[in-house]
Amino acid sequence: MSTPETTLAPLTIGGIEDAIKARIEQASAFGELGYRIASVATYNGEFDDLESLAKALRVLPAVWVVLAASGKPERKGGDKWKVPVTFAVMVGSRNVRSEHAARRDSQTAHGLEPGTYRLLQDMWDLFVGQDLGLAIDNFTPGSTEIILQTRLQGSGVSVLGLKLDTHYTRTGKTTKDAANAPDMQAVGFNYYLKPGDDIPDATDLLKFGGGEEEA
C-alpha cells in the first residue's frame, strides 16, 4: 500500500525562532521548570522606550526570543549554503526589594518566583546541545549579556540575555524551482528511417510508471 509523500517546507529563521518560543512555552506549561513563566513572546521593541518597557514589565517573569545576528553563509555546493545564526533569549524578573533580589529566587505564597539567574540557567538547559527536532546544528552557548538592571514603579527589575548559536542550510531559487517542478510523465521518441527525410517514420511514447505506446 502506497503512502502519500510529505513535502517539508524549507526551514527559515522565523521557523527556528518559533520553535524556540514553543519549547519554552511547553516547559512552562508542563512543569519542567518548577514555576510558570507569565509571558513568552518574540521581542517586539519592548525595551526601546519607557512606555513599552513599563507595559512589558507588568507581566513577569517573562522570556523574549529574537534573532540577534545572521553571519556570512558558507557555500556547500551549487546554490546550497550553510548559514550561521545567533538567537537571543532574554529573561526578565522583578522584586520589590531591589535589582539584586530580582536576580535571585524567592519563595512566595504562590510558589517559587524565579530570579533571572535561574531563568537564564533554565534556558541554557533547554537549548544548549539541542536541535529541537529541526534540521539545524545543536545550539551552542554564546555570550550572556546584561540587558537591563534598574528600578521601575517601585520594584527592582533585572533582564539578562543568553545568545544561542547554530547553523542551518539554505538553498537558492534554482534548487527550490527544481524541487517544485512537476514530475515528468512521459518522453516521446521520433525515428527517421529514410535519409534526407524530416518526416518521422515511427514514434514511441515512453510513459514513466507504465509501458510504451507506439503510434
N, C-alpha and C positions, 0 to 999 in steps of 0.2 A: 504494500500500500504506500503510495507516494504521499509526501507531506509538502505543503507549500513552502517555498523559500522565504526567509525573513531578511529583508534588506535593512541594515542598520544605518541610521542617519550618521553623517560624518560628525566626529567629535569636535566640539567647539569650546572656546574659552568660557562662554556662557554656560555650557553644559557642565563643565568642571566646577564652576562657581556654584551652580545649583546643587550639584552632588555634595559639595562641602556643607552647604547650608542644610540640606536634607539629613545629612549624617548627624549634625549637631542637634537638630530637632528630634531625631529618633532617640539619641542618647538621653536627652532631657525627658522625653515623654515616657520612656520605658524604664526609668530609674537607674540607668547605668552610672550616673554621676553622683547620686546620693542627694540631689537637690534639683529643683526646677529652674530653668532659665526663663525669665519672664518674657524676653524678646529675642528672637533670632531673625536677622534681616541682612540683605545685601546693603552695603553702605550707600547712602544717598545724600552725602554732603552734610550729615548731621553736625559735624564739628566746624562747619565753615562760618557760622555766625552764632551770636549768643541766643537768639530766639530759637533757632533749630536745636542748639545744644541743650537748652533748658527743657525743651519738649522731649527730646530723646532720653534725657536722663531722669525723667519721671518714672520710667519703667526699667528697673534694674533688679537683679543682674541681667546684663544683655550681652549679645555677641553680634558683631557685624563682620561680613565677609566681603572682600573686594579684590580685584586684580591689582597687584602692586607694580608689576613690570612684565614685559614680554621681551626677551632678548633676541639676539641675531640668530635666525634659523640656520641650521646646518644641512646642506644638501645631501640627500641619501640616494640620489639617482633619479633620472627623469625629472618630473616635477613634484617629487616627494621630498618633504622637508621635516627635519626634527626641530621642534620649536621649544626653547626653554621658557617657562612661565613661572612667575612668583605670585602667590596669593598672600594676602594679609588677613589674618583672623584677629579681630580686635575685641577685647573683653572689657566690660565696664562694671564697676560696683561702687557703692557708696556706703558711708557710715556717718551717723550723726556726730560722732566724736571727732574724727579727723581723717585726713588723707591716708595717714599711716594705718589707721584702723580699717579703712576701705580696702587696703591691700591684703588684709588678713581675715580669716574666717571668724564668724561669731555665731553663737547659738542664741536663737530667739524662741519665743513661744510657738512660732510657726515652723520651727526646724532650723536647719543649717542655712546661714546666709554666707555664701562663698565670697572670699576676697579675690582680688584679681590675680594674686599669686596662684591660688588653687585653680581658678578658671583657666589660667594660662597653662598650667601643668596638665589639666584635663584635655585641653585642645591638642597639646603635644601628644598625649597618649592616644587620642582618637585618630590622629592623622600621620604621624611620623612612621615611616615604614609600611604605609598602607597605600593601596591604589583605588580603593572604593569600588572595585569591580570594573573600573574603566580601563581603556587602552592607553594608560599613562605609566610613566615610571613611578615607583614608590616615592611618596613625598619624603623629602629630606628637610631638616630644620634650617632655617635661616636666622637672621638676627632677631632679637627681642628688643622692642622699642617702647619708650615712654611716649604715649600719645597725649595724655592729659593728667595732671595732678593739681587739683585746685579745690576751693570751697565754692559751693553753689547752693543758694537757697538754704543756708544754714547747715549743710552737710559736706563732709569731705568726700571728694569724688576721685576715683582712680580709673584710668583707661590705659591698658597696655596692649601691645600688638605683637603677634608672632608671625613671622614670614615662613611660608612653606614653598619649597622649590620642587618643580617636576618638569618633565618633558612630554610632549605629545606629538604625534605625526600628523602633518597637514599636507594635503595634496592640492595641486593646482587644477585649473579648469580642464586641461586635456584629460587628466585621469578621471575627473568627475563625469565629463561628457562620455568617455568610453564606458564607464560603469552604468550610465543611464541609457546607453544606446540600445535599441530593440535587438533581440536575438535574431540572427539570420535564419530564415525559414527554409530557403531553397537556393540552389545555384543552377543557372542554365548553361548548357554547352551547345555550340554550333559546330557541325562537322562539314568541311569543304572537301569534296572528293574530286571535283573536276578542276584542273589547273586553270587559272585565269578567270575563274567564275566567282563572283562575290555573293552568289546566292547559296545559302546553306542547303546541303543535300539531306541532312538529317539533324535533328535536335534532340537533346535529352534534358530532362529536368530532374535534378537530384534534390530530393526533399530530405531534410535532416529529421531523423526520427521516423522516417517512413522508407519507401522504396524509390525506385526510379520510374519515371513515366516517360515514355517515348512518344514524340509527336510524329 
